Amino acid sequence: MRLSLCLALLSAASATPQSCTSPGPCISAVTNAASFEAGAIAPGELVTLFGNRLGPEQGVPTKATLQSPFPTEAANVEVTFNGTLAPLLWVQDEQINAVAPWSLTPGQNAQVCVSYNGSSNCLICPVAQTAPAVFLVDGTYAAALNQDGSINSINNPAATGSIVTVWATGLGPITPSQADGTLVDFPLPHNVLAVEVDGVYQLGIPSPTNFNVTFDVTYAGPAPYMVAGVSQINFQVGSFPSNGMIYVTLPSSKSPPFAIYTQ
């Protein structure tokens, strides 16, 4: 259920790509697959490429097992980062979901290329150690599970004091290292960088006051049975309003804000 939840969000992603004039594949943006924000790419991050003529008109999802990683070729589509083939999760005319290779070097640039039916197009993107973002369902609220395993929603909010699970990507290196495109199995590897979950909400009218909260994180690490590069974060919800903004915070970066439904 957890694997299908996040991959369904990826395959259903939408954005408005910039105009392209190349007769072959044309990449208009390389974005974080969770936030769809363009910027620096982190090794192992799930990314979404937008453009035109990137693949077949009908989208093609790919599959992986614990014994076989996600493929690096699908429907005559390949994506490379500095020449290294990237695992593919979804390929389609205007959108490709892929996993940035773990071999990328922070502080340098990566040439990201799409090849389709013998033609190719490339963009240059900076590489950073981290580029955190949480997977969302609607641009604001996270794809989250309540403590009982049910989907967090406006009609099924998280109880005060319960544990909520969200998924993120771009949280940096993991140890022991995992091969590109593999599914994470037990014993689980660990995220190298410490993960904190913080929230901010406002009270008071007409001059609201900000209140800051640090949530108790019970687990933050590679997500079991999901592709290496996706992290699972479990944190305890205190008395926090559903319209409050939450952030995943790393030592030198912070995710875009997200929300969860609470009682």
TORLOTOR-839460 format. One line per 10 residues: their letters; for each residue x, y negated, z of C-alpha. Coordinates in nm, 2 decimals, always signed. Layout:
N
a	X:Y:Z ~ ...
END
This chain:
263
mrlslclall	+0.00:+0.00:+0.00 ~ +0.28:-0.25:+0.09 ~ +0.47:-0.18:-0.23 ~ +0.16:-0.21:-0.45 ~ +0.06:-0.53:-0.27 ~ +0.37:-0.73:-0.35 ~ +0.43:-0.59:-0.69 ~ +0.07:-0.67:-0.79 ~ +0.13:-1.03:-0.69 ~ +0.44:-1.03:-0.91
saasatpqsc	+0.26:-0.89:-1.21 ~ -0.03:-1.14:-1.17 ~ +0.20:-1.44:-1.14 ~ +0.11:-1.75:-1.33 ~ +0.29:-2.08:-1.42 ~ +0.30:-2.33:-1.70 ~ +0.62:-2.28:-1.89 ~ +0.80:-2.57:-2.06 ~ +0.77:-2.59:-2.44 ~ +1.01:-2.37:-2.64
tspgpcisav	+1.12:-2.41:-3.00 ~ +1.36:-2.11:-3.04 ~ +1.23:-1.86:-3.30 ~ +1.33:-1.57:-3.07 ~ +1.31:-1.54:-2.70 ~ +1.30:-1.87:-2.52 ~ +1.35:-1.90:-2.14 ~ +1.19:-2.21:-2.00 ~ +1.25:-2.14:-1.63 ~ +1.41:-1.89:-1.39
tnaasfeaga	+1.23:-1.91:-1.06 ~ +1.21:-1.73:-0.72 ~ +0.94:-1.46:-0.77 ~ +0.78:-1.55:-0.44 ~ +0.76:-1.93:-0.46 ~ +0.80:-1.98:-0.84 ~ +1.04:-2.26:-0.76 ~ +1.34:-2.31:-0.99 ~ +1.67:-2.35:-0.82 ~ +1.97:-2.16:-0.71
iapgelvtlf	+1.95:-1.78:-0.73 ~ +2.06:-1.55:-0.45 ~ +2.22:-1.21:-0.51 ~ +1.94:-0.95:-0.48 ~ +1.66:-1.20:-0.51 ~ +1.35:-1.11:-0.70 ~ +1.31:-1.36:-0.98 ~ +1.05:-1.45:-1.24 ~ +1.15:-1.58:-1.58 ~ +0.90:-1.79:-1.77
gnrlgpeqgv	+0.90:-1.87:-2.14 ~ +0.79:-1.76:-2.48 ~ +0.85:-1.45:-2.69 ~ +1.03:-1.28:-2.39 ~ +0.87:-0.94:-2.45 ~ +0.55:-0.77:-2.58 ~ +0.22:-0.95:-2.57 ~ +0.07:-0.68:-2.35 ~ +0.25:-0.67:-2.01 ~ +0.45:-0.36:-1.93
ptkatlqspf	+0.50:-0.27:-1.56 ~ +0.79:-0.04:-1.47 ~ +0.83:+0.22:-1.20 ~ +1.09:+0.35:-0.96 ~ +1.13:+0.63:-0.71 ~ +1.36:+0.70:-0.42 ~ +1.57:+0.90:-0.67 ~ +1.55:+0.67:-0.97 ~ +1.59:+0.29:-0.96 ~ +1.39:+0.04:-1.16
pteaanvevt	+1.51:+0.05:-1.53 ~ +1.72:-0.22:-1.69 ~ +1.54:-0.18:-2.02 ~ +1.17:-0.18:-2.09 ~ +0.97:-0.23:-2.42 ~ +1.30:-0.34:-2.59 ~ +1.36:-0.61:-2.32 ~ +1.68:-0.65:-2.13 ~ +1.79:-0.93:-1.89 ~ +2.15:-0.99:-1.79
fngtlapllw	+2.31:-1.21:-1.53 ~ +2.67:-1.28:-1.64 ~ +2.65:-0.97:-1.85 ~ +2.52:-0.74:-1.58 ~ +2.19:-0.57:-1.66 ~ +1.91:-0.66:-1.42 ~ +1.64:-0.41:-1.30 ~ +1.31:-0.50:-1.45 ~ +0.97:-0.49:-1.27 ~ +0.75:-0.64:-1.54
vqdeqinava	+0.80:-0.76:-1.89 ~ +0.56:-0.96:-2.11 ~ +0.56:-1.23:-2.37 ~ +0.56:-1.52:-2.12 ~ +0.69:-1.36:-1.80 ~ +0.95:-1.12:-1.68 ~ +1.00:-1.01:-1.32 ~ +1.35:-0.89:-1.24 ~ +1.60:-0.84:-0.96 ~ +1.91:-1.05:-0.96
pwsltpgqna	+2.22:-0.83:-0.94 ~ +2.39:-0.81:-0.60 ~ +2.72:-0.87:-0.77 ~ +2.65:-1.25:-0.83 ~ +2.89:-1.48:-0.65 ~ +2.75:-1.77:-0.44 ~ +2.89:-2.10:-0.54 ~ +2.93:-2.01:-0.90 ~ +2.69:-2.03:-1.20 ~ +2.51:-1.74:-1.36
qvcvsyngss	+2.43:-1.71:-1.73 ~ +2.08:-1.55:-1.74 ~ +2.00:-1.40:-2.08 ~ +1.69:-1.23:-2.21 ~ +1.72:-1.00:-2.51 ~ +1.41:-0.88:-2.70 ~ +1.41:-0.69:-3.02 ~ +1.77:-0.79:-3.10 ~ +1.74:-1.16:-3.03 ~ +1.85:-1.34:-2.71
nclicpvaqt	+1.83:-1.67:-2.53 ~ +2.02:-1.78:-2.21 ~ +2.00:-2.03:-1.93 ~ +2.26:-2.13:-1.68 ~ +2.16:-2.12:-1.31 ~ +2.35:-2.19:-0.99 ~ +2.40:-1.91:-0.74 ~ +2.36:-1.95:-0.36 ~ +2.40:-1.71:-0.07 ~ +2.03:-1.74:+0.01
apavflvdgt	+1.71:-1.87:-0.16 ~ +1.43:-1.76:+0.09 ~ +1.06:-1.76:+0.00 ~ +0.76:-1.56:+0.12 ~ +0.52:-1.39:-0.12 ~ +0.19:-1.57:-0.13 ~ -0.16:-1.49:-0.25 ~ -0.28:-1.83:-0.35 ~ +0.00:-2.08:-0.33 ~ -0.05:-2.14:+0.05
yaaalnqdgs	-0.14:-1.82:+0.24 ~ +0.10:-1.54:+0.26 ~ +0.04:-1.18:+0.14 ~ +0.02:-1.05:+0.50 ~ -0.10:-0.75:+0.70 ~ -0.25:-0.77:+1.04 ~ -0.12:-0.54:+1.32 ~ -0.38:-0.28:+1.24 ~ -0.26:-0.26:+0.88 ~ -0.56:-0.45:+0.73
insinnpaat	-0.51:-0.74:+0.49 ~ -0.49:-1.08:+0.66 ~ -0.77:-1.31:+0.52 ~ -1.01:-1.58:+0.61 ~ -1.26:-1.31:+0.70 ~ -1.00:-1.10:+0.88 ~ -0.77:-1.33:+1.07 ~ -0.49:-1.22:+1.30 ~ -0.57:-1.20:+1.67 ~ -0.37:-1.42:+1.90
gsivtvwatg	-0.07:-1.23:+2.04 ~ -0.08:-0.97:+1.76 ~ +0.19:-0.88:+1.51 ~ +0.17:-1.00:+1.15 ~ +0.38:-0.87:+0.86 ~ +0.49:-1.08:+0.56 ~ +0.74:-1.01:+0.28 ~ +1.01:-1.24:+0.14 ~ +1.30:-1.24:-0.10 ~ +1.62:-1.43:-0.13
lgpitpsqad	+1.73:-1.37:+0.24 ~ +2.09:-1.29:+0.15 ~ +2.31:-0.98:+0.17 ~ +2.22:-0.65:+0.34 ~ +2.44:-0.39:+0.49 ~ +2.52:-0.12:+0.39 ~ +2.49:-0.25:+0.04 ~ +2.23:-0.10:-0.20 ~ +2.25:-0.04:-0.57 ~ +2.06:-0.28:-0.80
gtlvdfplph	+1.70:-0.18:-0.84 ~ +1.69:+0.10:-0.58 ~ +1.41:+0.15:-0.33 ~ +1.51:+0.12:+0.03 ~ +1.49:+0.44:+0.24 ~ +1.56:+0.54:+0.60 ~ +1.79:+0.49:+0.78 ~ +1.72:+0.12:+0.69 ~ +2.00:-0.11:+0.60 ~ +2.01:-0.45:+0.78
nvlavevdgv	+2.00:-0.81:+0.68 ~ +2.34:-0.97:+0.74 ~ +2.20:-1.32:+0.83 ~ +1.97:-1.39:+1.12 ~ +1.61:-1.46:+1.04 ~ +1.39:-1.70:+1.24 ~ +1.02:-1.78:+1.19 ~ +0.91:-2.13:+1.28 ~ +0.58:-2.31:+1.26 ~ +0.45:-2.67:+1.28
yqlgipsptn	+0.10:-2.79:+1.32 ~ -0.07:-3.12:+1.40 ~ -0.31:-3.23:+1.67 ~ -0.47:-3.57:+1.73 ~ -0.68:-3.82:+1.53 ~ -0.62:-4.07:+1.39 ~ -0.25:-4.05:+1.47 ~ -0.16:-3.68:+1.48 ~ +0.13:-3.54:+1.67 ~ +0.35:-3.26:+1.54
fnvtfdvtya	+0.39:-2.94:+1.75 ~ +0.67:-2.70:+1.67 ~ +0.66:-2.33:+1.75 ~ +0.92:-2.05:+1.72 ~ +0.76:-1.71:+1.68 ~ +0.89:-1.39:+1.83 ~ +1.04:-1.19:+1.54 ~ +1.01:-0.82:+1.61 ~ +1.16:-0.70:+1.28 ~ +1.33:-0.88:+0.99
gpapymvagv	+1.51:-0.66:+0.74 ~ +1.48:-0.47:+0.41 ~ +1.13:-0.35:+0.35 ~ +1.09:+0.03:+0.36 ~ +1.02:+0.19:+0.02 ~ +1.04:-0.14:-0.16 ~ +1.31:-0.26:-0.40 ~ +1.63:-0.37:-0.23 ~ +1.60:-0.75:-0.22 ~ +1.26:-0.76:-0.06
sqinfqvgsf	+1.26:-0.82:+0.32 ~ +0.98:-0.74:+0.56 ~ +0.93:-0.98:+0.85 ~ +0.71:-0.89:+1.15 ~ +0.64:-1.17:+1.39 ~ +0.40:-1.22:+1.69 ~ +0.13:-1.48:+1.64 ~ +0.06:-1.70:+1.94 ~ -0.20:-1.97:+1.96 ~ -0.14:-2.12:+1.61
psngmiyvtl	-0.40:-2.27:+1.38 ~ -0.47:-2.13:+1.03 ~ -0.38:-2.46:+0.87 ~ -0.04:-2.48:+1.04 ~ +0.27:-2.44:+0.82 ~ +0.52:-2.16:+0.88 ~ +0.88:-2.13:+0.76 ~ +1.14:-1.85:+0.74 ~ +1.46:-2.01:+0.86 ~ +1.81:-1.88:+0.79
pssksppfai	+2.14:-2.03:+0.92 ~ +2.17:-2.27:+0.62 ~ +1.84:-2.26:+0.44 ~ +1.46:-2.26:+0.49 ~ +1.18:-2.12:+0.29 ~ +0.89:-2.32:+0.14 ~ +0.60:-2.34:+0.38 ~ +0.33:-2.08:+0.40 ~ +0.02:-2.01:+0.62 ~ -0.16:-1.71:+0.77
ytq	-0.52:-1.68:+0.89 ~ -0.55:-1.67:+1.27 ~ -0.84:-1.65:+1.51
END
